[in-house]
Amino acid sequence: MTMATSTFGRQFAVKKEKAGEFVKEMSKEVPPTLRGDFHSNFAREKDLKESLSKALK
């Protein structure tokens, strides 16, 4: 039996005998990829459309 996993639209499977190794590798601590002072400027689609329309006028 294999454990199926999906990441970013790609599918792969881990054989049962490799499950422990897989979990160990995927559980490793990694350094952060973003700075500590990072904050998202995420905007809702409606707000983004309004801002773009306003800027393009």
Residue frames as a rotation matrix with the C-alpha (Angstrom) as fourth column:
MET 1
0.581 0.814 0.000 0.00
0.814 -0.581 0.000 0.00
0.000 0.000 -1.000 0.00
THR 2
-0.556 -0.756 0.347 1.22
0.749 -0.636 -0.186 3.52
0.361 0.156 0.919 -0.74
MET 3
0.034 0.498 -0.867 0.38
0.698 -0.633 -0.336 6.85
-0.716 -0.593 -0.369 0.78
ALA 4
-0.001 0.037 0.999 -0.76
0.914 -0.406 0.016 9.32
0.406 0.913 -0.034 -1.87
THR 5
-0.023 -0.081 -0.996 0.08
0.613 -0.788 0.050 12.95
-0.790 -0.610 0.068 -1.39
SER 6
0.417 0.170 0.893 -0.47
0.850 -0.422 -0.316 16.05
0.323 0.891 -0.320 -3.48
THR 7
0.027 -0.427 -0.904 1.55
0.582 -0.728 0.362 19.24
-0.813 -0.536 0.229 -3.49
PHE 8
-0.298 -0.115 -0.948 0.99
-0.417 -0.877 0.237 22.24
-0.859 0.466 0.213 -5.77
GLY 9
0.488 0.641 -0.592 -1.04
-0.810 0.079 -0.582 20.17
-0.326 0.764 0.557 -8.21
ARG 10
-0.237 -0.627 -0.742 1.59
-0.755 0.600 -0.266 17.46
0.612 0.497 -0.615 -8.53
GLN 11
0.795 0.526 0.301 0.72
-0.604 0.640 0.474 13.98
0.057 -0.559 0.827 -7.35
PHE 12
-0.289 -0.841 -0.457 3.20
-0.628 0.527 -0.573 11.50
0.722 0.121 -0.681 -5.94
ALA 13
0.820 0.551 -0.156 3.06
-0.286 0.630 0.722 8.41
0.496 -0.547 0.674 -3.77
VAL 14
-0.194 -0.846 0.496 5.22
-0.955 0.047 -0.293 7.14
0.224 -0.531 -0.817 -0.93
LYS 15
-0.035 0.122 -0.992 5.70
-0.118 0.985 0.126 3.41
0.992 0.122 -0.020 -0.57
LYS 16
0.866 0.499 0.021 4.63
-0.104 0.138 0.985 2.02
0.489 -0.856 0.171 2.80
GLU 17
0.562 -0.709 -0.425 8.19
0.825 0.520 0.223 0.90
0.063 -0.476 0.877 3.64
LYS 18
-0.489 -0.746 0.453 9.47
0.708 -0.642 -0.294 4.46
0.510 0.177 0.842 3.01
ALA 19
0.485 0.809 0.333 6.72
0.438 -0.554 0.708 6.20
0.757 -0.198 -0.623 5.03
GLY 20
0.696 -0.257 -0.670 8.91
0.655 -0.153 0.740 6.67
-0.292 -0.954 0.062 8.12
GLU 21
-0.410 -0.906 0.101 11.73
0.836 -0.330 0.438 8.18
-0.364 0.264 0.893 6.09
PHE 22
-0.296 0.411 0.862 9.24
0.623 -0.600 0.501 10.44
0.723 0.686 -0.078 4.31
VAL 23
0.765 0.634 -0.112 7.70
0.467 -0.427 0.774 11.67
0.443 -0.645 -0.623 7.57
LYS 24
0.325 -0.738 -0.591 11.16
0.774 -0.151 0.615 12.29
-0.543 -0.658 0.522 9.06
GLU 25
-0.633 -0.596 0.494 12.22
0.774 -0.475 0.418 14.34
-0.015 0.647 0.763 6.03
MET 26
-0.150 0.670 0.727 8.98
0.454 -0.606 0.653 16.32
0.878 0.428 -0.213 5.86
SER 27
0.793 0.462 -0.397 9.08
0.533 -0.210 0.820 17.02
0.296 -0.862 -0.412 9.61
LYS 28
-0.211 -0.956 -0.203 12.53
0.972 -0.183 -0.148 18.63
0.104 -0.229 0.968 9.61
GLU 29
0.540 0.302 -0.786 12.68
0.477 -0.879 -0.010 22.16
-0.693 -0.370 -0.618 10.93
VAL 30
0.008 -0.493 0.870 13.62
0.967 -0.218 -0.132 24.68
0.255 0.842 0.475 8.27
PRO 31
-0.767 -0.298 -0.568 14.63
0.463 -0.870 -0.170 28.32
-0.444 -0.393 0.805 8.48
PRO 32
0.259 0.915 -0.309 11.86
0.379 -0.390 -0.839 30.83
-0.888 0.100 -0.448 7.79
THR 33
-0.239 -0.293 0.926 11.57
0.970 -0.026 0.242 32.04
-0.046 0.956 0.290 4.22
LEU 34
0.429 0.443 0.787 10.07
0.460 -0.857 0.232 35.40
0.777 0.262 -0.572 5.17
ARG 35
-0.673 -0.652 0.350 11.56
0.083 -0.536 -0.840 38.15
0.735 -0.536 0.414 7.29
GLY 36
-0.637 0.379 -0.671 10.12
0.770 0.262 -0.582 38.60
-0.045 -0.888 -0.459 10.77
ASP 37
-0.599 0.395 -0.697 8.66
-0.027 -0.880 -0.475 41.99
-0.800 -0.265 0.538 9.89
PHE 38
-0.964 0.262 0.052 6.82
0.089 0.129 0.988 40.67
0.252 0.956 -0.148 6.81
HIS 39
-0.393 0.919 -0.014 3.14
-0.010 -0.019 -1.000 41.54
-0.919 -0.393 0.016 6.50
SER 40
-0.518 0.277 0.809 0.82
0.818 0.438 0.373 40.68
-0.251 0.855 -0.453 3.67
ASN 41
-0.752 0.325 -0.573 -0.75
-0.377 -0.926 -0.031 43.35
-0.541 0.193 0.819 1.50
PHE 42
-0.813 0.480 0.329 -3.39
0.580 0.715 0.390 40.91
-0.048 0.508 -0.860 0.34
ALA 43
-0.704 0.640 -0.306 -6.40
-0.592 -0.768 -0.245 42.70
-0.392 0.008 0.920 -1.11
ARG 44
-0.095 0.763 0.639 -9.78
0.256 0.639 -0.725 41.25
-0.962 0.095 -0.257 -1.87
GLU 45
-0.510 -0.114 0.853 -10.58
0.836 0.168 0.523 40.97
-0.203 0.979 0.010 -5.57
LYS 46
0.536 0.788 0.304 -13.27
0.825 -0.565 0.010 43.68
0.180 0.246 -0.953 -5.41
ASP 47
0.728 -0.318 -0.608 -10.93
0.139 -0.800 0.584 46.13
-0.671 -0.509 -0.538 -3.65
LEU 48
-0.343 -0.914 0.215 -8.16
0.374 0.077 0.924 45.34
-0.862 0.397 0.315 -6.13
LYS 49
-0.192 0.354 0.915 -10.43
0.978 -0.011 0.209 45.95
0.084 0.935 -0.344 -9.13
GLU 50
0.835 0.542 -0.093 -11.58
0.550 -0.825 0.127 49.28
-0.008 -0.158 -0.987 -7.66
SER 51
0.417 -0.766 -0.490 -8.01
0.074 -0.508 0.858 50.38
-0.906 -0.393 -0.155 -6.96
LEU 52
-0.515 -0.611 0.601 -6.85
0.620 0.217 0.754 49.44
-0.591 0.761 0.267 -10.45
SER 53
0.187 0.680 0.708 -9.80
0.958 -0.286 0.021 51.21
0.217 0.675 -0.705 -12.08
LYS 54
0.893 0.141 -0.427 -9.13
0.308 -0.884 0.352 54.33
-0.328 -0.446 -0.833 -10.03
ALA 55
0.071 -0.973 -0.222 -5.40
0.122 -0.212 0.970 54.27
-0.990 -0.096 0.104 -10.85
LEU 56
-0.535 -0.300 0.790 -6.01
0.743 0.278 0.609 53.79
-0.402 0.913 0.075 -14.59
LYS 57
0.557 0.801 0.220 -8.45
0.824 -0.499 -0.270 56.73
-0.106 0.331 -0.938 -14.91
